[in-house]
Amino acid sequence: MTFSVFTVWFRRLAITPFSPAVSPLWSGGIAPLGCQKYPLTSLSGKIFSIRSLPRLTLPQLIPRKFYSDASTNPSETGLANSELHHPSIHLEKTADSERSSTFLIDPRNGFCIANSTFYSKRKPLPFPTNSSLDVTTFISSQTHRGTTAFIEAAIGNRLSFTDLWRAVDGVAECLYQDVRIRRGDVVLILSLNSIYIPVVCFSIMSLGAIVTTANPLNTAGEISRQIADSNPKLAFTTPELAPKLASAGISVVLTEDDMGSTREIRVVGILSEMMKKEHTEPRLRERVYQDETALLLYSSGTTGRSKGVISSHRNLIAHVARFIAEPFEPNQIFLCTVPMFHTFGLLNYTMATVALGSTVVILQRFELHEMLEAVDKYRATSLVLAPPVLVAMINDSDRIKAKYNLSSLKTVRSGGAPLSKEVTESFKEKYPTVDILQGYALTESNSSGASTDSVEESRRYGAAGMLSSGVEARIVDPDTGRVMGANQTGELWLKGPAITKGYFRNEEATKETINAEGWLKTGDLCYIDDDGFLFIVDRLKELIKYKAYQVSEQRCGPIPDGVYCKENGELLIVKVGNGVYSETSSTVQEDTKGGFCILYTKESFREDSTQGSHQARNFRLKALKIVTRFYNETQSPCIIM
């Protein structure tokens, strides 16, 4: 089917409603719903209407793949039986020149005035229409020339793509035949970063079972509460972490051969043995549908209490499809510096990179110099870093460049907080061959949201980026509920194929966060500028973000005497025991094993100046922000809720 493209100019603004370049949410020139049937005004003020033959109904014009998640479903708007004009059009002058003009899509920022929605300016998602498709099958069916899938940074263990998919088949066979894992069962992964996490994830999801993860630094009590909520049938873990599952009474598969201290644990398998499993007889695979749950990641969301975020196979496929659509260079080597129990690490370094055929070098845990050594040793081209780590690399650039060869590094992605112009330019000055890109996403959006994807976009300092492919956004006044336009600040709402269906067994929290039309209320105060860049201004939700961790506000009693604070940006750093954290160097100073560090807002304190420091004495906090436990120097912090 061939579609004509026309442009109407008004107030020096080009409106191209039937150009796929304007928004990825319509195909072959189909404008998003709510934006089709409005008069178009020329510079002379004359009104035109779109007219064509033959006339087709809405479902005929818009393929299901473009309205099922990424835009409003016509059956939900009452437009399913409306007649629209075939896009083979000509313009016909109308007599009603007095009617007010209404625009379609502003190509600069993607805003549709008809429904007050911002649409992504990125390329369309190559989204599969087959309803019975699991994410494992989708990823394994992608063609590429990659050879090595994963490398363990510390010891160099490698997993090729051939070995990866052979192992996935073997583990899936054992789970189905021996452990009796079935469609809809929940399986827990409790592990530090490992090259075997992708094997486990793909195996579980290929059966239609559900993956859930837990922070390995959480206490046994915290993990038990998550287990009580998600009710997993099985857990994959290491011998060192297995004792944390003892009180849960859950069956365990060990991801390492050493049994360790697992006497009180019911061990039902060893991963290395399961990976070698061969098919003895054909197994009839159950059909898994895109709308079924694939992943259950726990997040504080916007209300502070940890909840299971439901991610369907469709959500994960949409995320992977976004990577496939982007022009990635072949033979990239990604360095995984973030936890794989977290949405970014799991979705990007376990799934998306596999579909691309890229190699991922995995750090078991983050440590600055181990990361730099891995870049040097494995010639990594891309990694993700928190803003404080970038600052540390700037401050110590001479020593770093003298010790490590970072010439292979081309891209650093940063998130968690907007980078200032000063930090961005300073990093570029110290490392001129490395581009810094930024992004914004939530667990509930499955790593979709906004990002800067080029050097030119990254020069929009302070911006989180432009909307991800397939994402729609609204800016809503939190007090009145009024939907606003460009350069107006309000709560950011997101919608698209990657947005969660809700929270596991928590209808109340789901209704609070996702409205009846499927809009996710992020709890972030934002605005979108005239060029479609998203800016994060503040937070509505009662959470504090710290190095990509989110912690809910709490109230507590008096702070004991002798707790010393150091002013640092918008936070005060409090020394408890022997733990002192330096924001600028991203390292823990002194002997910090088991040490604690509590961060408060300035407004929380009544301060007495003592020798250049601040001593907190006999007061109550307005809001306790963060408690952080450090286990060793420069390790990423664990948040104690």
NUMI-112330 format. One record per residue (C-alpha): x, z, y. Coordinates in pm, whole numbers, plus 50000, padded with zeros to 5 digits. Example, Ala and Ser with C-alpha at 12.3 -4.5 7.8 and 13.67 -1.06 7.14 Angstrom:
2
512305078049550513675071449894
END
This chain:
641
500005000050000501444990050339500765010450650501105000151010502865022251259501815025351620503035046251909501015059052201502965069652510501535096752731503315116553000506605101252883506085116252538506105093852232503385102951983503785085151651501005099251434501495075451147505255077051125506565096550824509575105851035507425128551250506405151950972507085153350599503585165650530502005131650516502905100850318502645064550412501505073550760498805099150681498595125550952498005162050862494435173350832492815183451155494965158451344493485124651245490195119151425491035124251790490995098452072494285084152189494955078752558497265052552704499275056453023496445039953215494045066553092491955042952876490595057052551491295039852221489975046351873491405037651535489405012051345490094994951016488654981350694488134990950422487145027450476488545052750230487695088950167490205116650232491345122649873492105085549842494285085950149496215118150098497835122849756497285157149606500985165049618500875165149996497875187750048497895210649745500275235549907502045220650202498965214250412495345224150422493385214450114490455192350223488085209849986488715242050177487925226950517484715208450443486455175250504486675164250143483835139050183484725127950535485525091550581488825082250738490085048550849492575028750646495885029350835495994991250860494684994451211494104977551536493254993651869489844989552020489024999152378486065022952412483685027752701484155065352720487135066652954486095100653086486735119152759489675143052761492695132352564493835150952256497235146152100498265143451738501845154651668504515160851928507585144351769509965167251956508755200251813506235190151545503315207751716499775195751644497485205951928494375199651717495095228651481497865247051671500285242251383503965233551389504975208751118508485204150982510495174951115512585173450798512335146950529509335148650292509635168849974509955147549657507325169649496506225162749135502495158649082502465168048712500515200848696502045210948362505685214748454508005244948443510985248748674513485248348385512275214148273512235201448631515835212048696517195200648359515645166048410517635159148729520395133448691523875140248828527535136148737528495172648745530615187048464531255224048534528185244448626529575279648671532945296948700533495334448688535845340648981537635371448847538745358048508538045320748523535435318148246533605284948274530235271748166529725234148160526325218148213526285207647849527025243047734524505256947982521545237647845522645242947485522795280347553519375279747723517855263847413519495289447185518445319847388514905306547429514695301647053515805337546987513455351647247510525333147095511265337146724513075370646703511935391247003508455375647018508525368347391505465348547487503985331547789503155357048057505495384147927507825399848184511575402148115513895423248332517465414048431519625443348538523125430148598525875424348847526535387848926527405368248614527665332248496525155341448226522295350748460521285313848490521205310748111518865340448083516625329248370516155293648248515505305647892512815330247997511035306448233511085277647983508825298947762506365305648043507565341748057508345358948386511765369348520512095401148724515345415448859516515449648970519325460349200522095473348970523045499049235519595514749226519185548449062517595552548720514515566948891514125537049122514515512948832511985532848628509415529648907509925492148916509585490448538506355510348555504955484848800506125452548633505845464548270508635442948121508715437547747512505433047734515595438247952518925419947973521695442848096525335452948055526585482647850527565500448173524095497248324522115502648003521915540948044519775535448354517105521548121517185550247872514175568548012512095536548022512225531847645512555494247682514195470647430517515456847552519675425847504523285432347604524995405247808528445417047690529735421547336530995457047389528225481047289529565508347519527495540047563524195526347434523265552347173519995560847344519135524147401517165502147161519465471747145517735441446992520315414547059523665403447202523535374347447526665357047316525145355446967521785343247098523515315047288524845301546958521415300546796520525267046645517035254146581516125259046216512725242946252510875225646534509145249646771505955238846941506495246047310503585260347499502475240747802503485258448122501715250148446503195248948793500705274648922501795300848667504075329548766507775323848697509525350748900508835386049020511295398349284510805431949450510775433849828509705458450094507705430650257506115440450588504805474650490507965492050368506955499550010508685479349738506345453549587506665425649333506615391749506504955365749284506775332249271505135304249075506895275348908505515253949192507175276949449510555273949276510225236449222509455232349593512625251249682514775230649447513115198449563514205206449918517845206549806517395174149615515985157549927518935167850144522035145650164524485168449986527975155649928528925151849560531465174749395530715204549616531975238349498529805267249612531045303049618528315328349540529015358249764525515373449756523665393749489521945372349228519145397649191518175388049548516035357749628518795338249808521375342749536518955336249251517165305849393520195289049545523065296849309521125298848985518665270249033519195246149324522905240149267522265232548900519815205248997522465190449226525165190948959527395212749176529835239349062529205275749153532045300949153530515335549109531885367749254530685397549053530395417149378531415409549733534855419749856536375401150149539835394550008538515386049661536265360749831539155345450025541275344349710538455326249527538165300349805541905294249777542055293749396538945273049320538935251449636535435262549733533695241149995530685262350088529675299050097527285323650261528455352250483526775379450687527585379951061529855411051038532045393050783532445363851022533545388551289536055403751046537465369250969537795362151340539595394851412541975390751120542335352851130546125351251166546775372650859544015355350659545315320250730548875330850652547875344750313545105321250195544685283550191541145278050320541505240750386538845232050127536155252650303533755230250496530575250450549529645286850602525975296250608524995328150783521745347550781520235381650836520695380651213521185353051473524795344951553525775347051917527425318252096530575339152130530875345751755530095309651664532625295051906535275321051822534965313651451535135276251518538245281651728539965301351451538725278851168538175244551329537435225751005534575249150905531005243651023528705273751068525035269050979522235294550998518945301150827515815322450819513685330050514511915357850327511525367349964507845358450013508805323350129511205317549839514155309750068512165284750275511665290050645514055275250897517675264450907520305245451099521505217250877524065200051098526735207951354524495194451630521645217551528523985247451504524825243551873521335256251956522785291151990520535319951895518165297751698517415303151330516995265551296514205240351248511405244550995512365237050635510945206350467507335212050365506905242950584504135247450841504235274651104501905291351348502735315351630499925340851654499285367251919499385399751715496855416451944494225389251994494825366451695495075336451928497235308151792499805297352050501995267552126505625260452207507735286152393505145313452343506125344952154503955358551875503985367351507505325339451288502975327551014504265303850745502565281150495503845256250241504495249149873507195276049850505085304549990504215332449745500745336749600500915373849677502115407149542501955417049177499025440049101498665448449470495605431649612495585453549923499135444050024498415407549946495405407150177497405424250452500175398450432498495365750329495185354750479492395335350309493895301950418497255309750258499185318150576502005343150523502265368450806505995374250834505895404251067508545387751285507985380451653509205345151720508785314351930509425277351869510945258052158510285222852284512665207952028511225226051725513875253351694512725287451575513945318451761513555353751623512755377951905511765410951745509995426651450506445438551412506995453651073508325488651031511565477050875515155476050987517315447350874520905456150796523275430550642520295412350483518905444850340515525457050462514835494150487511625510950595511505536750870511035572650761510805606050932513005635250842513955670450944516825682151164520265666651126522835692851019525595703551256528925686251219527565651351174529555628951404528245596451548529975566451696528135542751927528215506951801525915480251939522295490851908523005515851632524835548551603526975554151298526865588651147529555602750926528265621850626530765636550384533755613450371532095580150445532735561450770531625525450810533185501751063530785474851179533555453451326535825452251024533125453050754535175478150559534675513750454537445536150580538895567150417538025577250062534395566550045533495568749680530095584849681530195587450060527115582150271526535566150605523315570150803522455546751088520035555751365518815539551683520215552452010516765564452110516695587951810519415610551947519845638552191523595636652234526435659152347529675641852438532655655852249536095639752285534785604352311532395608252019528845620652001527915651451807524325654151693523015689751702519625704351612517235676151684514645656151500514865618951450512175596451584512865572851297515485574651025516715539350981519155534250699521005553950437523875535050281525975544149981529455529949942531235528249607534535513049708536245496950002534585466050155531855464749892528455453950016526275484450071523505497049852520415508250036518955541349922515225540349991
END
